[in-house]
Amino acid sequence: MAGRRVKLSVVHDTAGRGRTTAVGRAGAAAALCGALSLFTVATLAQSGAEGEPLAPSGAATGVEVATATEGAQAAAEAGAGGDVEAAEVVEVEVVPVPIPEQRYSEARAPCATRAPLKQAFFGDLHVHTRYSLDASTQGTRTTPAQAYQFARGERVGIQPWTEDGQALRSLQLARPLDFAMVSDHAELIGEVYMCNTPEYEGYSSWQCILYRNWSRGAFYLFNFWATMQQDHLGQCGENGELCLAAALQPWQEMQEAAERYYDRSEACEFTTFVGYEWTGMDSSNGGNLHRNIVFRNAEVPYLPTSFIDAPAAHLLWDSLEEQCNGLDNTCESLVIPHNSNYSAGSMFTGLADDGSPMSAEYAASRAYFEPLVEVMQHKGASECYFEAGVTEDELCAFEQLPQDNIAGFDEPPKPDTGFVRRVLADGLVIEGDVGVNPYQFGLIASTDTHLGTPGAAREDLFLGHGGAGVSAETEVPPGLPDELEYNPGGLAVLWAHENSRDALFDAMRRREAYATSGPRITSRFFAGWDFPADLCAAPDRIERGYADGVPMGSILAGPAAEGRRPTFLVAASQDAGTPDQPGTPLQRLQVIKGWVDADGERHERVIDVAGDADNGASVDLQSCVTSGSGFADLCAVWEDRDFDPNQRAYYYSRAVENPTCRWSQRMCAAAGVNCADPETIAKGYEGCCVAEHRPVVQERAWTSPVWYSPATGAGPTAALH
């Protein structure tokens, strides 16, 4: 389709950020489409310069243009950075971008607005409500419906509660999410519902009496029985039948809430998914094996599969195949492991579940069912591990936990006990042995909130997330609201043409996804063989990324000509923030490469490709006010000059913000904690002064990797579908 030349306003600012391109009359939110500068204003439209059409009726385009005056004003209003110094008009050719038709697996209205270059949708796929044992024993009363209301921007009350049922605290998102999923634990969901419902036979059992009167004791007893004994509790009757029957009611309520708040209209404003958590544990070392299950649509199994039903990952996959993916209907699921940092190495052992070497069939099953991994959440980051003198990447010292297991055993973590970067390299080794990479997963993050508050990931508003077995209270406890080593969690981001279940599920399947530690950073990552060095300056850089390369989550096919090296288009934009809490500028943009040599040795390298690690940015620990320079947008084209076409490799990008106060430091500073005078420290704030407390964080975003393998053959590009 032929394009036409149109006027485009280019705005220069005085903040030293170089050139900022502003287009159209819409706000910065639509810049996620990435047609131009990712932080600046852009929109999807069918109108052209000064009202002239860019494309025939019905054909979407990637940009809307404006006069220089209008563009400069739009940039100023959007806070593109500094004072607008000058604006000039340039001419570019805008070619309409065809959008593939979205196939729906369920009845719904087609989305009225679709992004030609895809849009970043922010959400949370790890949310617990009153039906999870650990949440309910801590006083959580949030229902699945209320969790979705919260995700859409409504205020929700949270514990503690007064005697007449009034919440003593509340939370509200400053910006609604685009999607969310309630993922209550499959284990014990029937027991919890039974113990809270007088009509059930087991309500008066000693186990339920313990649950209602000594919640902390019940938390440990119930969990021990489910994970260590792999059985239902005594009040459940023969074969657990009473509790399985009781589980049907909350499972149906989870489905009904997802249906009620899913926007099936053409507006496509909010998407819900039906899902749950499978909560396994390695009894030999306390290693976490937890996984979240996401369903494509409302076609789901009769009941969730629990660790009691399927006490190994491959048995979970078999159950999903039998009850969903293998059926002749529209049911489809995928599995997202989380907290491999807590797994003591048991989640990704490099072996089959029975300890035997992986077969190609087993590796393929794992790769199919588990296309994503949750790299960041309330209980720490799982990207990589830092220990002075052992590993080199100091940015790995980010939300590390002091132990490597979820059972609380005093065993410190090590680089090879489940951290994702090492696991990605293990996948390359296994691929060399059996021909299939079982660990070819993309990256997302979520909160793992146990308050029913999806997306509550801001450091300055953190009220804890629960999930640590703390008993319910009748008044707000003093001091820090959560365990010191825990954090507010992160967000999952999916690149899709529209906000519908099928479009977002497709994005998960193809791994065009990334993770953030909470901020709404926008990240793009493309790999190819011919990206020019000046591609970042091109208005159509994203179109060319798709046309001449592959996006995050893909497999890059081997070079067509000998001697060629892969090139990468890497771009990120800071979170624009809100009026009361502006986003933090970026400090640097990195590419992480991992590869395996001819001897099977694993290697990794971290490359700063844009920004400045020594930009002088800092934060005052008493006021938490930041200072120094940073970047609204960062972009680079990086070529791997050390590329060996005979070596398997993976690449992903990491965008890092300037330093800010961690949630704990904000509270310590607000409470006036003086570590030099311990006697003045108020109750509950002792953690402010322990050696393990890290007062500063650098929030970040991680893209899904792109993989290269010599076995992928020749050709310009290849993407795994």
C-alpha positions as CSV (number, residue, x, y, z in Angstrom):
1,M,0.0,0.0,0.0
2,A,1.4,3.3,-1.0
3,G,2.2,5.9,1.7
4,R,2.1,9.7,1.5
5,R,4.5,12.4,2.7
6,V,3.1,14.3,5.6
7,K,4.4,17.0,8.0
8,L,5.7,16.0,11.4
9,S,6.5,18.3,14.2
10,V,9.9,17.7,16.0
11,V,10.3,19.4,19.3
12,H,13.6,20.2,20.9
13,D,13.7,20.7,24.7
14,T,16.2,22.2,27.2
15,A,16.4,19.2,29.4
16,G,19.4,17.8,27.5
17,R,17.5,14.7,26.4
18,G,18.1,15.3,22.7
19,R,15.2,15.3,20.3
20,T,11.7,14.6,21.3
21,T,9.1,13.9,18.6
22,A,5.6,14.9,19.3
23,V,2.6,14.1,17.1
24,G,-1.1,14.6,17.2
25,R,-3.5,15.8,19.9
26,A,-3.7,12.8,22.1
27,G,-1.9,12.2,25.4
28,A,1.2,10.2,26.2
29,A,-0.7,7.0,26.9
30,A,-1.0,6.1,23.2
31,A,2.8,6.4,22.8
32,L,2.9,2.8,23.9
33,C,2.3,1.9,20.3
34,G,5.9,2.9,19.7
35,A,5.6,4.3,16.3
36,L,7.8,7.2,17.3
37,S,9.5,8.3,20.6
38,L,8.1,6.0,23.2
39,F,7.7,8.6,25.9
40,T,6.3,11.3,23.7
41,V,2.7,11.8,22.5
42,A,1.5,9.6,19.7
43,T,-1.8,8.2,18.7
44,L,-3.4,5.8,16.3
45,A,-5.7,7.5,13.9
46,Q,-6.9,7.7,10.4
47,S,-6.6,11.5,10.0
48,G,-3.5,13.1,8.5
49,A,-1.7,16.4,8.6
50,E,-4.1,19.3,9.1
51,G,-7.1,16.9,8.7
52,E,-5.9,15.2,5.5
53,P,-6.5,11.5,5.4
54,L,-3.4,9.3,5.7
55,A,-5.0,6.1,4.5
56,P,-8.2,5.0,2.8
57,S,-11.2,4.6,5.0
58,G,-10.9,1.6,7.3
59,A,-7.1,1.3,7.0
60,A,-5.3,2.0,10.3
61,T,-2.0,3.9,10.4
62,G,0.8,4.0,12.9
63,V,1.0,7.7,13.5
64,E,-1.1,10.9,13.5
65,V,0.7,14.1,12.5
66,A,0.2,17.7,13.4
67,T,1.5,21.2,12.7
68,A,4.6,22.3,14.5
69,T,2.7,24.5,16.8
70,E,0.3,21.8,17.8
71,G,3.1,19.3,18.2
72,A,5.1,21.5,20.5
73,Q,2.1,22.3,22.7
74,A,1.3,18.6,22.9
75,A,4.8,17.8,24.0
76,A,4.8,20.5,26.6
77,E,1.5,19.3,28.0
78,A,2.7,15.7,28.1
79,G,5.8,16.7,30.1
80,A,8.2,15.4,27.5
81,G,11.0,16.9,29.5
82,G,12.3,20.5,30.2
83,D,11.0,23.6,28.5
84,V,10.2,23.5,24.8
85,E,13.0,25.3,23.1
86,A,12.1,25.0,19.4
87,A,10.0,23.1,17.0
88,E,10.7,22.3,13.4
89,V,8.7,20.6,10.7
90,V,10.1,17.7,8.8
91,E,8.5,15.4,6.2
92,V,8.3,11.7,6.5
93,E,6.6,9.0,4.6
94,V,3.9,7.2,6.6
95,V,2.9,3.8,5.3
96,P,-0.4,2.3,6.6
97,V,0.4,-0.8,8.7
98,P,-2.0,-3.7,8.1
99,I,-3.3,-5.3,11.2
100,P,-4.0,-9.1,11.2
101,E,-7.5,-10.1,12.0
102,Q,-8.0,-11.2,15.6
103,R,-9.6,-14.7,15.8
104,Y,-11.8,-15.0,18.9
105,S,-12.4,-18.3,20.7
106,E,-15.5,-16.9,22.4
107,A,-18.4,-14.7,21.7
108,R,-17.6,-11.0,22.0
109,A,-17.7,-7.8,20.0
110,P,-14.6,-7.0,18.0
111,C,-12.5,-4.3,19.6
112,A,-13.1,-0.9,18.0
113,T,-9.5,0.3,18.5
114,R,-6.6,-1.8,17.4
115,A,-2.9,-0.8,17.5
116,P,-1.1,-1.6,14.2
117,L,2.3,-1.8,16.0
118,K,0.8,-3.4,19.1
119,Q,0.3,-1.7,22.5
120,A,1.8,-2.5,25.9
121,F,-1.0,-3.6,28.2
122,F,-0.2,-3.7,32.0
123,G,-1.7,-6.2,34.3
124,D,-1.3,-8.6,37.2
125,L,-1.7,-12.4,36.9
126,H,-1.0,-13.4,40.5
127,V,-3.8,-12.3,42.9
128,H,-5.2,-13.9,46.1
129,T,-8.5,-13.2,47.8
130,R,-10.4,-14.5,50.7
131,Y,-10.5,-18.0,49.2
132,S,-6.8,-18.6,49.7
133,L,-5.8,-20.1,53.0
134,D,-2.8,-17.8,53.7
135,A,-4.9,-14.7,52.8
136,S,-7.9,-15.7,54.8
137,T,-5.9,-16.5,57.9
138,Q,-4.5,-13.0,57.8
139,G,-7.9,-11.4,57.7
140,T,-8.4,-10.8,54.0
141,R,-12.1,-10.5,53.1
142,T,-11.7,-9.3,49.6
143,T,-13.8,-11.2,47.1
144,P,-12.8,-12.0,43.5
145,A,-15.3,-9.4,42.4
146,Q,-13.8,-6.8,44.6
147,A,-10.3,-7.6,43.4
148,Y,-11.4,-6.9,39.8
149,Q,-13.1,-3.7,41.0
150,F,-9.8,-2.6,42.5
151,A,-7.9,-3.4,39.3
152,R,-10.4,-1.2,37.4
153,G,-9.6,1.7,39.8
154,E,-12.2,1.4,42.6
155,R,-11.2,1.8,46.3
156,V,-11.2,-1.4,48.4
157,G,-11.1,-1.8,52.1
158,I,-8.5,-4.1,53.7
159,Q,-7.7,-5.5,57.1
160,P,-7.7,-5.0,60.0
161,W,-11.5,-4.8,60.6
162,T,-13.6,-3.4,63.4
163,E,-16.1,-5.5,65.2
164,D,-18.9,-4.2,63.0
165,G,-17.0,-5.1,59.8
166,Q,-15.5,-1.7,58.8
167,A,-12.0,-1.8,57.2
168,L,-9.4,0.3,59.1
169,R,-7.3,0.7,55.9
170,S,-8.1,1.1,52.2
171,L,-6.2,1.2,48.9
172,Q,-6.9,2.5,45.4
173,L,-4.9,2.4,42.2
174,A,-3.9,5.8,40.7
175,R,-4.1,4.2,37.3
176,P,-6.3,1.2,36.5
177,L,-4.8,-2.0,35.1
178,D,-5.6,-3.3,31.6
179,F,-6.0,-6.9,32.7
180,A,-5.9,-9.1,35.9
181,M,-6.5,-12.6,37.1
182,V,-7.5,-13.9,40.5
183,S,-5.3,-16.9,41.2
184,D,-6.4,-18.4,44.5
185,H,-4.7,-21.5,45.7
186,A,-6.3,-24.7,44.3
187,E,-5.1,-26.5,47.5
188,L,-7.4,-26.1,50.5
189,I,-9.9,-23.9,48.7
190,G,-12.7,-26.2,49.7
191,E,-11.5,-26.5,53.2
192,V,-11.4,-22.7,53.6
193,Y,-14.8,-22.3,52.2
194,M,-16.2,-25.1,54.4
195,C,-14.7,-23.5,57.5
196,N,-16.4,-20.2,56.7
197,T,-19.8,-21.6,55.8
198,P,-22.0,-23.0,58.6
199,E,-24.2,-25.0,56.2
200,Y,-21.4,-27.4,55.5
201,E,-21.0,-30.6,57.4
202,G,-17.3,-30.0,58.3
203,Y,-17.9,-26.5,59.7
204,S,-18.0,-27.8,63.3
205,S,-15.0,-30.1,62.9
206,W,-12.0,-29.5,65.2
207,Q,-10.0,-28.4,62.2
208,C,-12.4,-25.7,61.3
209,I,-12.8,-24.6,64.9
210,L,-9.0,-24.3,65.0
211,Y,-9.1,-22.2,61.7
212,R,-11.6,-19.8,63.2
213,N,-10.0,-19.4,66.6
214,W,-6.2,-19.8,66.0
215,S,-5.6,-18.8,62.4
216,R,-1.8,-19.0,62.6
217,G,-1.9,-22.6,63.9
218,A,-4.4,-23.5,61.2
219,F,-2.2,-21.9,58.5
220,Y,0.7,-24.2,59.4
221,L,-1.4,-27.4,60.0
222,F,-3.4,-27.1,56.8
223,N,-0.4,-26.3,54.7
224,F,1.6,-29.1,56.2
225,W,-1.1,-31.6,55.4
226,A,-1.6,-30.5,51.8
227,T,2.1,-30.1,50.8
228,M,3.8,-32.7,53.0
229,Q,1.1,-35.4,53.4
230,Q,-0.4,-34.5,50.0
231,D,-3.9,-35.2,51.3
232,H,-7.1,-33.5,52.4
233,L,-7.8,-32.9,56.0
234,G,-10.0,-35.1,58.1
235,Q,-13.1,-33.0,57.9
236,C,-13.1,-33.6,54.1
237,G,-14.4,-37.2,54.4
238,E,-13.5,-40.2,52.3
239,N,-11.2,-39.3,49.3
240,G,-11.7,-35.6,50.2
241,E,-15.2,-35.7,48.7
242,L,-16.7,-33.1,51.0
243,C,-14.0,-30.6,50.5
244,L,-14.0,-31.1,46.7
245,A,-17.7,-30.4,46.7
246,A,-17.2,-27.3,48.8
247,A,-14.4,-26.1,46.4
248,L,-17.0,-25.9,43.6
249,Q,-18.6,-22.8,45.0
250,P,-15.6,-20.5,45.2
251,W,-14.3,-21.8,41.9
252,Q,-17.6,-20.9,40.3
253,E,-17.5,-17.5,42.0
254,M,-14.0,-16.9,40.6
255,Q,-15.4,-17.6,37.1
256,E,-18.5,-15.5,37.6
257,A,-16.4,-12.5,38.8
258,A,-14.1,-12.9,35.8
259,E,-17.1,-12.9,33.5
260,R,-18.8,-10.0,35.1
261,Y,-15.8,-7.7,34.9
262,Y,-14.5,-8.8,31.5
263,D,-15.3,-6.0,28.9
264,R,-16.8,-7.9,26.0
265,S,-17.9,-4.7,24.3
266,E,-16.1,-3.0,21.5
267,A,-14.5,-0.6,24.0
268,C,-12.2,-3.5,25.2
269,E,-11.2,-1.5,28.3
270,F,-10.5,-4.3,30.8
271,T,-9.7,-8.0,30.5
272,T,-10.0,-10.7,33.1
273,F,-8.7,-14.3,33.0
274,V,-9.9,-17.3,34.8
275,G,-7.1,-19.1,36.6
276,Y,-5.7,-20.5,39.9
277,E,-2.4,-21.4,41.6
278,W,-1.0,-24.9,41.9
279,T,1.0,-24.8,45.2
280,G,3.6,-27.5,45.2
281,M,6.7,-27.9,47.4
282,D,9.7,-30.2,47.4
283,S,9.5,-31.8,50.8
284,S,13.2,-32.8,50.8
285,N,14.5,-29.2,50.9
286,G,11.4,-26.9,51.2
287,G,11.8,-25.8,47.6
288,N,9.0,-23.8,46.1
289,L,7.4,-25.3,43.1
290,H,4.4,-22.9,42.7
291,R,2.8,-22.3,39.3
292,N,-0.1,-20.2,38.1
293,I,-2.5,-21.5,35.5
294,V,-4.1,-19.2,33.0
295,F,-7.0,-20.1,30.8
296,R,-7.6,-18.5,27.4
297,N,-11.4,-18.1,27.9
298,A,-14.3,-19.1,30.0
299,E,-14.0,-22.8,28.9
300,V,-12.3,-24.3,32.0
301,P,-12.2,-27.6,33.9
302,Y,-14.8,-28.5,36.4
303,L,-12.4,-28.0,39.3
304,P,-8.8,-26.7,39.6
305,T,-6.0,-29.3,39.8
306,S,-4.2,-29.1,43.1
307,F,-0.9,-30.4,44.3
308,I,-2.8,-33.1,46.1
309,D,-4.3,-34.2,42.8
310,A,-1.1,-33.9,40.8
311,P,2.1,-33.8,43.0
312,A,4.5,-33.0,40.2
313,A,4.8,-30.5,37.4
314,H,4.4,-33.1,34.7
315,L,1.3,-34.5,36.4
316,L,-0.2,-31.0,36.4
317,W,0.5,-30.7,32.6
318,D,-1.1,-34.2,32.1
319,S,-4.2,-33.0,34.0
320,L,-4.5,-29.9,32.0
321,E,-4.0,-31.9,28.8
322,E,-6.8,-34.3,29.8
323,Q,-9.2,-31.7,31.2
324,C,-8.5,-28.8,28.8
325,N,-5.9,-28.5,26.1
326,G,-6.5,-32.0,24.7
327,L,-10.2,-31.7,24.4
328,D,-12.1,-30.9,21.3
329,N,-13.4,-27.5,22.5
330,T,-12.0,-24.0,23.0
331,C,-10.3,-24.7,26.3
332,E,-6.6,-23.8,26.4
333,S,-4.3,-23.2,29.3
334,L,-0.7,-22.2,30.0
335,V,1.4,-22.4,33.2
336,I,3.6,-19.7,34.7
337,P,6.1,-20.9,37.4
338,H,7.0,-18.3,40.0
339,N,9.6,-17.7,42.7
340,S,12.3,-20.0,41.4
341,N,14.5,-17.9,43.7
342,Y,12.7,-19.8,46.6
343,S,12.9,-23.2,45.0
344,A,16.3,-24.4,46.4
345,G,17.0,-25.5,42.8
346,S,14.1,-27.9,42.6
347,M,11.9,-25.9,40.1
348,F,14.3,-26.2,37.2
349,T,16.7,-29.1,37.9
350,G,17.6,-29.8,34.3
351,L,16.1,-33.3,34.8
352,A,12.7,-34.8,34.5
353,D,10.5,-34.8,37.6
354,D,11.6,-38.4,38.4
355,G,15.3,-37.4,38.4
356,S,16.0,-39.1,35.0
357,P,17.6,-37.2,32.1
358,M,15.1,-35.1,30.1
359,S,13.8,-36.7,26.9
360,A,12.9,-34.6,23.9
361,E,9.2,-35.4,24.6
362,Y,9.4,-34.2,28.2
363,A,11.3,-31.0,27.2
364,A,8.7,-30.3,24.5
365,S,5.9,-30.7,27.0
366,R,7.5,-28.3,29.4
367,A,8.2,-25.7,26.7
368,Y,4.6,-25.9,25.5
369,F,2.9,-25.7,28.8
370,E,5.3,-23.2,30.4
371,P,6.0,-20.4,27.9
372,L,6.5,-17.7,30.6
373,V,8.1,-17.4,34.0
374,E,7.3,-14.9,36.7
375,V,10.7,-13.2,37.4
376,M,9.6,-10.7,40.0
377,Q,6.9,-10.5,42.7
378,H,6.3,-9.8,46.4
379,K,8.7,-12.5,47.5
380,G,11.7,-11.3,45.6
381,A,13.3,-11.1,42.2
382,S,14.4,-14.3,40.4
383,E,16.5,-12.8,37.5
384,C,19.9,-13.5,38.9
385,Y,22.0,-13.6,42.1
386,F,24.8,-11.4,43.3
387,E,27.5,-12.3,45.8
388,A,30.7,-10.3,46.0
389,G,33.6,-12.3,44.7
390,V,31.2,-15.0,43.2
391,T,29.2,-13.1,40.5
392,E,29.9,-9.8,38.8
393,D,26.5,-8.2,38.0
394,E,25.9,-5.9,40.9
395,L,22.4,-5.0,39.7
396,C,21.5,-8.6,40.6
397,A,21.6,-7.5,44.2
398,F,17.9,-6.4,43.8
399,E,15.2,-7.7,46.1
400,Q,17.2,-10.8,47.0
401,L,15.9,-13.0,49.8
402,P,18.2,-14.3,52.6
403,Q,17.2,-18.0,52.0
404,D,16.7,-20.2,49.0
405,N,13.5,-22.0,50.1
406,I,9.9,-21.3,51.0
407,A,9.9,-23.5,54.1
408,G,12.1,-21.1,56.1
409,F,15.2,-23.3,56.3
410,D,18.3,-21.2,56.9
411,E,20.0,-22.0,53.6
412,P,21.4,-19.0,51.6
413,P,20.7,-18.8,47.9
414,K,23.3,-19.6,45.3
415,P,23.6,-18.6,41.6
416,D,22.5,-22.1,40.5
417,T,19.5,-22.6,42.8
418,G,16.8,-21.5,40.3
419,F,17.7,-18.0,39.1
420,V,16.3,-17.4,35.7
421,R,19.5,-16.3,33.9
422,R,21.2,-19.5,34.9
423,V,18.2,-21.5,33.9
424,L,18.1,-19.9,30.5
425,A,21.6,-21.1,30.0
426,D,20.7,-24.6,31.2
427,G,18.1,-24.7,28.5
428,L,20.7,-24.1,25.8
429,V,22.7,-27.0,27.2
430,I,19.7,-29.3,27.2
431,E,18.8,-28.2,23.7
432,G,22.2,-29.3,22.5
433,D,21.6,-32.8,24.1
434,V,18.0,-33.6,23.1
435,G,17.2,-31.0,20.4
436,V,14.5,-29.1,22.4
437,N,15.0,-26.2,24.8
438,P,12.6,-26.8,27.8
439,Y,13.5,-23.4,29.4
440,Q,12.7,-21.2,26.5
441,F,10.4,-18.9,28.5
442,G,9.5,-15.3,28.4
443,L,9.4,-13.0,31.4
444,I,6.6,-11.4,33.3
445,A,6.1,-10.1,36.8
446,S,3.1,-9.7,39.1
447,T,2.4,-8.8,42.8
448,D,1.3,-12.1,44.5
449,T,-0.9,-9.8,46.6
450,H,-2.8,-11.7,49.4
451,L,-5.0,-8.6,50.0
452,G,-6.9,-8.9,46.7
453,T,-5.3,-5.7,45.4
454,P,-3.9,-6.5,41.9
455,G,-1.4,-4.0,40.6
456,A,-0.7,-2.4,44.0
457,A,3.1,-2.2,43.3
458,R,4.0,1.4,44.3
459,E,6.7,1.7,46.9
460,D,5.2,4.9,48.4
461,L,1.8,3.3,49.0
462,F,2.8,-0.2,50.1
463,L,0.7,-1.6,52.9
464,G,2.1,-5.1,52.7
465,H,0.9,-8.0,50.6
466,G,0.4,-10.7,53.2
467,G,1.1,-14.4,52.4
468,A,3.7,-14.8,55.2
469,G,1.4,-16.5,57.7
470,V,0.8,-13.5,60.0
471,S,-2.3,-13.8,62.0
472,A,-5.3,-11.6,61.5
473,E,-5.4,-8.5,63.7
474,T,-8.1,-6.2,65.1
475,E,-6.0,-3.0,64.9
476,V,-3.4,-1.7,62.6
477,P,-0.1,-3.1,63.8
478,P,2.7,-0.6,64.5
479,G,5.8,-0.3,62.3
480,L,6.6,-1.8,58.9
481,P,3.5,-3.5,57.4
482,D,5.3,-6.5,55.9
483,E,8.4,-8.7,56.3
484,L,11.5,-6.5,55.6
485,E,12.8,-8.7,52.8
486,Y,9.5,-8.5,50.9
487,N,8.5,-5.9,48.3
488,P,5.4,-4.5,46.5
489,G,5.9,-6.8,43.6
490,G,5.7,-6.1,39.9
491,L,3.6,-6.0,36.8
492,A,3.1,-8.2,33.7
493,V,3.2,-6.4,30.3
494,L,1.9,-7.9,27.1
495,W,2.3,-6.5,23.6
496,A,-0.9,-7.0,21.6
497,H,-3.0,-5.3,19.0
498,E,-6.0,-5.0,21.3
499,N,-7.1,-5.7,24.9
500,S,-9.1,-8.9,24.6
501,R,-8.6,-12.3,26.1
502,D,-7.5,-13.9,22.9
503,A,-5.1,-11.1,21.9
504,L,-3.5,-11.1,25.3
505,F,-3.3,-14.9,25.6
506,D,-1.8,-15.0,22.1
507,A,0.9,-12.6,23.4
508,M,1.6,-14.9,26.3
509,R,1.9,-17.8,24.0
510,R,4.3,-16.1,21.6
511,R,6.2,-14.6,24.7
512,E,5.9,-11.0,23.5
513,A,5.8,-10.0,27.1
514,Y,8.0,-8.3,29.6
515,A,8.2,-7.7,33.4
516,T,8.6,-4.6,35.5
517,S,9.3,-4.3,39.2
518,G,6.3,-2.0,39.5
519,P,6.7,1.1,37.4
520,R,5.0,1.3,34.0
521,I,8.2,1.4,32.0
522,T,7.7,0.8,28.3
523,S,10.3,-1.6,26.7
524,R,10.9,-2.8,23.1
525,F,13.4,-5.4,22.0
526,F,14.0,-6.6,18.4
527,A,16.6,-8.8,16.9
528,G,17.7,-9.1,13.3
529,W,20.6,-9.2,10.9
530,D,20.4,-5.9,9.1
531,F,19.3,-3.1,11.5
532,P,21.2,0.1,10.6
533,A,23.2,1.9,13.3
534,D,20.9,5.0,13.0
535,L,17.6,3.1,13.3
536,C,16.8,4.8,16.6
537,A,16.4,8.1,14.7
538,A,13.9,6.7,12.2
539,P,10.3,7.5,12.8
540,D,9.3,4.1,11.6
541,R,11.8,2.2,13.7
542,I,9.2,-0.1,15.3
543,E,7.7,-1.0,11.9
544,R,11.2,-1.9,10.7
545,G,11.8,-3.9,13.9
546,Y,8.8,-6.1,13.0
547,A,9.5,-6.1,9.3
548,D,13.2,-6.8,9.3
549,G,13.6,-8.7,12.6
550,V,11.7,-10.5,15.4
551,P,10.4,-9.1,18.7
552,M,11.0,-10.2,22.2
553,G,10.1,-13.8,22.9
554,S,11.1,-15.0,19.4
555,I,13.7,-17.3,17.9
556,L,16.2,-15.6,15.5
557,A,16.9,-17.8,12.5
558,G,20.5,-18.4,11.4
559,P,22.1,-15.8,9.1
560,A,21.6,-16.2,5.4
561,A,25.2,-15.2,4.6
562,E,28.4,-16.2,6.3
563,G,30.0,-13.6,8.5
564,R,26.9,-11.7,9.5
565,R,26.3,-10.8,13.1
566,P,23.0,-10.2,14.9
567,T,21.9,-6.7,15.6
568,F,19.4,-5.5,18.2
569,L,17.0,-2.6,18.5
570,V,16.7,-1.8,22.2
571,A,14.4,0.9,23.4
572,A,12.7,1.9,26.7
573,S,10.8,4.9,28.1
574,Q,10.3,5.9,31.6
575,D,7.0,5.6,33.4
576,A,5.1,8.9,32.9
577,G,3.7,8.6,36.4
578,T,0.8,10.5,37.8
579,P,0.3,14.2,38.7
580,D,1.0,13.4,42.4
581,Q,3.8,10.9,41.7
582,P,5.7,11.6,38.5
583,G,7.7,8.8,37.1
584,T,11.4,8.3,37.7
585,P,13.9,8.9,34.8
586,L,15.8,6.0,33.4
587,Q,19.5,5.7,34.1
588,R,20.7,3.1,31.6
589,L,19.6,0.4,29.1
590,Q,21.4,-2.9,29.0
591,V,21.6,-6.1,26.9
592,I,22.2,-9.4,28.7
593,K,23.7,-12.1,26.6
594,G,24.1,-15.7,27.7
595,W,25.7,-18.5,25.6
596,V,27.2,-22.0,25.8
597,D,30.6,-22.7,24.3
598,A,31.7,-25.9,22.5
599,D,32.7,-27.5,25.8
600,G,29.2,-26.9,27.3
601,E,30.4,-24.1,29.6
602,R,27.9,-21.4,30.4
603,H,28.8,-17.7,29.9
604,E,27.1,-14.4,30.4
605,R,27.8,-10.8,29.6
606,V,26.0,-7.5,30.6
607,I,26.4,-4.6,28.1
608,D,25.4,-1.0,28.8
609,V,24.0,0.1,25.4
610,A,22.5,3.5,26.3
611,G,22.3,5.9,29.2
612,D,24.9,6.6,31.8
613,A,25.6,4.5,34.9
614,D,27.5,7.4,36.4
615,N,24.9,10.1,35.7
616,G,25.2,11.4,39.3
617,A,21.6,10.6,40.2
618,S,20.9,10.1,43.9
619,V,18.2,10.1,46.5
620,D,18.2,11.8,50.0
621,L,17.5,9.0,52.5
622,Q,15.7,11.3,54.9
623,S,13.4,13.1,52.6
624,C,13.4,10.5,49.7
625,V,13.7,13.4,47.3
626,T,15.7,12.5,44.2
627,S,18.2,14.6,42.4
628,G,20.4,14.4,39.3
629,S,19.8,13.8,35.6
630,G,18.2,10.9,33.8
631,F,16.5,10.0,30.5
632,A,12.9,9.9,29.5
633,D,13.7,7.7,26.5
634,L,16.7,5.5,25.7
635,C,17.3,3.7,22.4
636,A,20.3,1.9,20.9
637,V,21.2,-0.4,18.1
638,W,23.7,-3.0,19.4
639,E,25.7,-5.4,17.3
640,D,27.1,-8.6,18.9
641,R,30.6,-8.4,17.5
642,D,31.6,-11.5,19.5
643,F,28.9,-13.6,17.8
644,D,29.8,-17.2,17.0
645,P,27.2,-18.8,14.7
646,N,28.0,-22.2,16.1
647,Q,27.0,-21.3,19.7
648,R,23.5,-21.3,21.1
649,A,22.7,-18.0,22.8
650,Y,19.9,-15.9,24.4
651,Y,19.6,-12.1,24.6
652,Y,17.3,-9.9,26.7
653,S,17.2,-6.2,27.7
654,R,17.1,-4.6,31.1
655,A,16.0,-1.0,31.6
656,V,17.1,0.5,34.9
657,E,15.7,3.6,36.6
658,N,17.6,6.2,38.7
659,P,17.9,5.3,42.5
660,T,14.8,5.9,44.7
661,C,13.8,5.1,48.3
662,R,12.6,1.6,48.9
663,W,9.2,1.2,50.6
664,S,10.8,0.4,53.9
665,Q,13.1,3.4,53.8
666,R,10.2,5.7,53.1
667,M,8.4,4.4,56.2
668,C,11.6,4.5,58.3
669,A,12.2,8.1,57.3
670,A,8.6,9.1,57.9
671,A,8.8,7.7,61.4
672,G,12.0,9.6,62.1
673,V,14.0,6.5,62.8
674,N,17.5,7.4,64.1
675,C,19.7,4.3,63.9
676,A,22.4,6.0,65.9
677,D,20.1,6.2,68.9
678,P,18.5,2.7,69.2
679,E,16.5,3.6,72.3
680,T,14.4,6.1,70.4
681,I,13.3,3.6,67.7
682,A,9.6,3.0,67.9
683,K,8.2,-0.6,68.1
684,G,7.9,-2.2,64.7
685,Y,10.7,-0.2,63.1
686,E,13.7,-2.2,64.3
687,G,14.2,-3.5,60.8
688,C,15.1,-0.1,59.6
689,C,18.5,-0.5,61.2
690,V,19.5,-4.1,60.5
691,A,22.5,-4.7,58.3
692,E,20.3,-6.5,55.7
693,H,18.1,-3.4,55.1
694,R,18.7,-1.9,51.6
695,P,17.2,1.6,51.7
696,V,17.6,2.3,48.0
697,V,16.2,0.5,45.0
698,Q,16.6,0.9,41.2
699,E,13.3,-0.1,39.7
700,R,13.6,-1.9,36.3
701,A,12.0,-3.7,33.4
702,W,13.2,-7.0,31.9
703,T,12.1,-8.1,28.4
704,S,11.6,-11.6,27.3
705,P,14.7,-13.0,25.5
706,V,15.4,-13.7,21.9
707,W,17.1,-17.0,21.2
708,Y,19.6,-18.0,18.6
709,S,20.5,-21.6,17.8
710,P,22.5,-22.9,14.9
711,A,19.8,-25.6,14.5
712,T,17.2,-23.0,13.4
713,G,18.5,-22.9,9.9
714,A,18.9,-20.1,7.4
715,G,16.5,-17.3,6.6
716,P,15.9,-13.7,7.6
717,T,13.7,-14.3,10.6
718,A,11.8,-16.9,12.5
719,A,9.3,-16.6,15.4
720,L,8.0,-19.4,17.5
721,H,4.3,-19.7,17.5
